[in-house]
Amino acid sequence: MKGLHVAVVGATGLVGQEFIKVLEQRNFPMSSIRLLASDRSAGRKLFVNHEEVEVKETTSQSFDHVDIALFSAGTEISNHFSPIAARAGVVVIDNSAAFRMDSEVPLVVPEVNAEDIKEHKGIIANPNCSTIQMVVALYPLHRVNPIKRVIVDTYQAVSGTGAAAMEELSEQARLVLEGRSVVPHVYPHQIAFNLLPEIDLFLDNGYTKEEWKMVEETRKIMHAEEMAISATCVRVPVFIGHSEAIHIEFSEPMSPETARRILAEAPGVKVLDEPNISLYPQAWSVAGSDDVFVGRIRRDASHSCGLAMWVVADNLRKGAALNAIQIAETMIGRGWI
């Protein structure tokens, strides 16, 4: 097929730069790329396929003659510019929370609900990073043995907040090791050598927005409105890679051996599960990887139909940029664009 004209909105951010990297690495079929950002970043130059490309300010005219626009510039920018791009005939794949729970917008993880892409009306939503890796691990099991309940605790890297958070972790770690005091700016408390059970704003029900995203998005992606889900999301002093401890209640008992076999054959999943030699997924080792890694698969001692497992993925790749580009690749491969 002919190459597509691609725009990246938020090109200078962490996910925006990951978009560029993944497009290059996967030899995405594009004939041109337009890098867009705020007026503060306009004029910067980034390399794409060994060529320098100037970043332009995002305007209403930025989407003329564009086929696909990859957005990762925050909810406000997405709310304003995504409809403009869609009206110009662009397929928007948006990484913000702006449209995820809109009934008119598909929320897609290609390994789970690729067929939903066909329902788009110009905008497709990319799910939350912690949700993506969880449903990639849950769905193959759910197809075989329907899941009734999920309890998940996440351990999320600071890159999920952005470059400033990564810089703050580095600086705070240095100050603490030097015995000096720390003044937090990005987070409400010190993140170096600490854990913060607060990601996004607290809601009236006692959960944070991040936790409630996992509940609502998982049900939408998996078409499982009755699934009971509870989440606790924790920010940890890790640069890249989200980890999750997941407890699953199935309709019928499932052995760990069966779960390992199903997951080992599932797309986008790699099983690392040999505890006798301390082999299990770790955030530092999965950074830069495309797959969702699963280990510590064992019976849940509290329930006869339960399993517990440990799930880790690169939040900037499968949790954001890669999943969005896989949506675009699915559209190309199935002739939907």
N, C-alpha and C positions, 0 to 999 in steps of 0.2 A: 504494500500500500504506500501511498505518498506520505511524506513526512507531515506531521501536524505542527501547527503553530501553537506554542505553549507560552503561557504567562505564569510567573511565580510572584504572588503578592505577599510581601513580607520577606523579601529575598535576603535581607541582611540579618535576619534573626536566626536562632539556632535551628529551628525546623526548616526555615527557608533555605539555609545553606545545606541542610540535609537533603532537601528536595533536589537541589542541584547535583549533589554527590550521587544520589540514587539514580537520577536520570542518566547520568554519565555511566555509572557502573552497569546498568541494565540495558545500555544501548537503546534507550527509548526512541522510537521512530519520530523524531521531530526535525522539521526543516528550519525552524527558527525558535528562539526563546527570548522573551521579554521579561526583564527583571524589574519589579516594581516595589516601591516602599514609600515611606513617608517623605515629606520634603526635607527632613533632617538628614536622610540617607541618600537623597538624590545626588547624583554626581560620582558616588563611589563606583569603583570598577571591580568586578569579580570575574574570575576565570571560569568559563564553561567550555568543556572539551578543548582545552588549551588555547582558547581565544578569549580576549578581554571583552567583557560586555558591561556597558554603563548602566547603572541603576537609575531608573526614571521615577519621578513622583507619580503616585497613583492618582489618576483623574478619571472622569466619566468617559473620556476618549481613549483610555488605555487599552480597551478591549476590542477595538476595531480589528478585524481580520485575525482574531484569535480563535482557536478551536477548543482548547482546554485551559482553564485557569486553576492553578493550585493555590489556595488561600491559606495563609497562616500568619495573620496580622492582628488577631484579636477580634472579639465579638463586635465591637463598635464598627470597625472597618468592614467586617463581613456583612453586617446588617445593612450598611450603606451601599457598598459596591457590588456585592454578589447579585442582587436583583438587576442592577444595571448591566452587569456582564451577561446574565442569563437572557435579558431582553435583547441583547445584541447577538444572540445565537450561540453564545459560549456555553460549554458544559463546565460548571463550577464544581470543584471538589473542595469542600471547606473544612478546615481542621479546627475551627472554633466551636463553641457551644451554641452558636446563634440559631442553628436550624435543626439540631439533633432530634428534638422532640416534636418538631413540626410534623403533623400527620401527612402533609403533602410532600415531605422530603424523605427519601430513603436514607437510612442509617446503615452503612454497609461495612461488613468484614467479608472479603471475597470467599474465604474458606467456609463461611457459614451461610450467607444469604445473598449470593451474587445475583440471583434472579430478581431481587428487589430493585436492582439498578434500572431495570426496564421501566420502572414506574416514575422515573425522575421527570421533573418539569423544568429542567435547567440547572437545578442545584442538587448535589449529593453530599450528604454530611459524613465526615470522617469521625468515628467515635472517640471517646476519651481514651487516653493511653492505657490506663489500668483496666478499662473494660475490654479493649481489644484483646490483650493477651489472655484474659480470663475466658472469653467466649471461644477463642481458638482452641483452648484446652478442654473446655466443657462440652462443646457441641458434638464432637465425635462420640463421646460417652452418652450424651443425651439422646442421640439418634438410636442407640442400641437399647438404652434403659432410661426412660424418661426421668429427669431430675425433678424432685419435689421441693428441695430446699438447699440453699447455699449460704454458708457463713464464710466471709472472706476478710482477712486482715492484710493490708498492703503495707509495703515498706518502699517508699517512693523516693527516687533520686532527685537531687536539687535541680538538675537540668530541666525537669518538668516545669519549673518556675521561670527559667530563662538564664541568659548569660550572666546577669548581675548576681543571681543566686549562686552560681558556680564560683564567681569571683569572691563572693562573701564567704563561702565555705573555705576557700583557700586562705583568705586573709585571716579569718577567725582561727583556723587551725594553727597558723603561724604564731598569732598573738598568744593563744593559750599555751603553746609549747614554750614560748618565751616567758611565760608567767605574767603576761600583761592582761589588762582588762579588755573586755569585748563589748562593743555597742552595736546591737543588731539594727539593720536597716531594712533588709528585704523581708525578713521573718519577724514575728513578734518577740521571739526569744533567740538566744544563741543556738545555732544549728551545729557548730563544730562539737564533736564528741557528745552529741545530744540527740534526742528523738522528740518530734513534735506531733502529737496526735491532732493536728489541725491543718487541713488542706482545704483552702477556699473558705467561704463564709459559713458560720453556723446558722442552721435553720431553726424554726420554732419547734420542730420535732426532736431536737437534740443532735441530729446528724449534721454533717457538713454538706455543702453542695457537691463536693467531690464524691462523697459516700452515696449521696442520693442519685448522682449521675450513674453510678455503677448499677444501682437497682433498676432505674427506669430504662437505661440504655440496653442492659442485658435482656430485659423482657422484650423490648422492641426488636432487637437484632435476631433473637432466637425464636420470635413469635411464640413466647411463653408467658402470657399475661398473668397466669396463676402461679408462676414460680415464686416461692418465698425466698427473699434475698435480704441479707443484712451485711453491712460493710463497716469496717473501721479503717480509715486511711491515715497513714503515719508518714511524715517526712523524715528521712534518715540522712546522715552525713555521707552519702554516696554520690558520685558525680553523674554517672550514667547507669541505668538499669533498674527497672522496677521489679520487686520481688513480692510474691503473694502466697500466703498460707490459706489454702482453700479446703473447707470441709463440706462434703456433698452428701445429701441424702437422696438416694435413688428410689424408684418405685419398687424395685426388687433387689435382693442382695447381688453384689458384683464383687468378684475376687480381685485383689490387686494384680494378679497375673493376667486376668482378662483385660483390665484397664490398661496395663502396660502394652499388651498386644494391640489393642485398638488404637492407642495413642501413637505407637511406633509406626503404624500404617497411615496415620492421618496427615493430610497436607499441612505444611507449615509448622509441624511439631517435631521436636527431637527429645527422646527420652534419655535422661542421664540418671540412672537409678541403681547404683551398686553401693549401698551404704557400708558394706564390709570393707571397702577400700576408700571410703569417704568421697565417693563420686556422686555428686548432685549439682544442680545448677547454682551458679554464683554470679552475682551482678557484674563483678569486674571481668569475668571471663566471657560473658555473652555480649559485652559492649562491641558494637560493630557487626553483630550477627543479625541475620534476617529472621531466624526461626524463633518460635516460642519453646522454651526448654522446660521440661517437666521431670521432677524426681520426688523422692521421699513418698512414693505411692504406697499407702498402707491402709489397713482397715481402721475405721473410726471406732475406737473402743467404746464410744458412748451410744452407738446405734448399729443395729444388725444390718441395716441397708446403707451404711455409710462408708465412705472412703475419705481419706485426707491426702493432700498432695501439695507440693511446693512448685510454684510456677514463676519463671524469670524471663524477662525479655528486655531488649534495648528499647527504651521508651521514645527515643528520637527516631528510630527506624520503624520497626513493626508498630510501635505505639503511635506513630504520627506519619512521617514522610513516606515510608515504604508502603503502608497500607493504602494511602491515597493514590500512589502511583500504581499499585496493584489493581485498584478500582479502574483506573484509566486503561491499564493493560487488558483487563477483563472485557471492557467495552470494545476495545480494538479486536481482541481475539474472537469475540462473538458477533462482530459486525454491527455493533450498536452505535457506532460513531463513524 
